[in-house]
Amino acid sequence: MDGGLMDLLLTYDVDTTTPEGRRRLRRVAKLCEGHGVRVQKSVFEIVSDDKDLLMLLGKLDSIVNADCDSIRIYRLPHEGFESVQTLGIAEVQRHRDDLVL
C-alpha cells in the first residue's frame, strides 16, 4: 500500500539570462533531484505524499523569481507512471521498486 502517495510530473523553466537566474536554475534542479527522477532536462517524475509536496512547494517558492520563472506540477492518475509510453532513448523509470544500496 502506498499510503496516500501520488504521482506528479514537475516541469520548470527558469530564466537563465542573468547569473542569478543560472543560480536559481541550479538550486531548482538540485532540489528536484532530491525528490524525484529526472526524465528530461527540466522535467521530473515525483512520487510524493501531501506533506512532502507542501514542503517541496515551499522550498521552490523561496527559490524562483515569480516575475520570470515558471514551475508546473501535474498530478497524474494513481500509479500514472506505470502507463508511460516512450520513444527514442527515453526509458520508463521504476518509482516504486525496492531500493538497492
C-alpha positions as CSV (number, residue, x, y, z in Angstrom):
1,M,0.0,0.0,0.0
2,D,1.3,3.4,-0.9
3,G,-0.3,5.3,2.0
4,G,-1.6,8.3,0.0
5,L,1.3,8.6,-2.4
6,M,0.6,10.5,-5.6
7,D,2.4,10.6,-9.0
8,L,3.5,14.1,-10.0
9,L,5.1,15.5,-13.1
10,L,7.1,18.6,-12.3
11,T,8.4,20.9,-15.1
12,Y,10.3,24.1,-14.8
13,D,11.5,27.0,-16.9
14,V,14.0,29.3,-15.1
15,D,15.2,32.5,-16.8
16,T,19.0,32.0,-17.2
17,T,19.8,35.3,-18.8
18,T,21.5,36.5,-15.6
19,P,24.0,34.9,-13.2
20,E,21.2,35.0,-10.5
21,G,18.9,33.1,-12.9
22,R,21.6,30.5,-13.5
23,R,22.0,30.0,-9.8
24,R,18.2,29.7,-9.4
25,L,18.2,27.0,-12.1
26,R,20.9,25.0,-10.3
27,R,19.1,25.3,-7.0
28,V,15.7,24.2,-8.5
29,A,17.4,21.2,-10.3
30,K,19.2,20.2,-7.1
31,L,16.0,20.4,-5.0
32,C,14.1,18.3,-7.6
33,E,16.8,15.7,-7.7
34,G,16.2,15.1,-4.0
35,H,12.5,14.5,-4.6
36,G,12.2,12.6,-7.9
37,V,13.7,11.2,-11.0
38,R,14.9,13.5,-13.8
39,V,13.4,12.3,-17.1
40,Q,14.4,15.3,-19.2
41,K,16.5,18.3,-18.6
42,S,13.7,20.3,-16.8
43,V,11.2,17.5,-16.1
44,F,11.0,15.3,-13.0
45,E,8.7,12.4,-12.1
46,I,8.0,12.5,-8.4
47,V,6.1,10.1,-6.1
48,S,5.1,12.1,-3.1
49,D,2.6,12.4,-0.2
50,D,0.8,15.7,0.6
51,K,3.3,16.7,3.3
52,D,6.4,16.2,1.1
53,L,4.6,18.1,-1.7
54,L,3.9,21.0,0.5
55,M,7.5,21.1,1.7
56,L,8.7,21.0,-1.9
57,L,6.4,23.8,-3.0
58,G,7.5,25.9,-0.1
59,K,11.2,25.5,-1.0
60,L,10.6,26.1,-4.7
61,D,8.6,29.2,-3.9
62,S,11.6,30.5,-1.9
63,I,13.9,29.9,-4.9
64,V,12.1,31.0,-8.0
65,N,11.5,34.5,-9.3
66,A,7.8,34.8,-9.8
67,D,8.3,37.5,-12.4
68,C,10.3,35.4,-14.8
69,D,10.4,31.7,-13.8
70,S,7.7,29.1,-14.3
71,I,7.1,25.8,-12.4
72,R,4.2,23.5,-13.3
73,I,3.2,20.4,-11.3
74,Y,0.8,17.9,-12.8
75,R,-1.0,15.4,-10.6
76,L,-1.3,12.2,-12.6
77,P,-3.8,9.4,-12.1
78,H,-2.9,6.9,-9.3
79,E,0.2,4.9,-10.5
80,G,0.2,7.0,-13.6
81,F,3.9,6.3,-14.2
82,E,3.1,2.7,-14.8
83,S,1.5,3.6,-18.1
84,V,4.1,5.9,-19.6
85,Q,4.8,5.5,-23.3
86,T,8.3,6.4,-24.5
87,L,10.0,6.9,-27.9
88,G,13.7,7.2,-28.7
89,I,16.2,6.8,-25.9
90,A,13.6,7.5,-23.1
91,E,13.2,4.8,-20.6
92,V,10.4,4.1,-18.2
93,Q,11.6,4.7,-14.6
94,R,10.7,2.3,-11.7
95,H,9.5,4.6,-8.9
96,R,8.1,2.0,-6.5
97,D,10.6,-0.8,-6.9
98,D,12.7,-1.7,-3.8
99,L,15.8,0.5,-3.4
100,V,19.0,-1.5,-3.6
101,L,22.0,0.1,-1.9
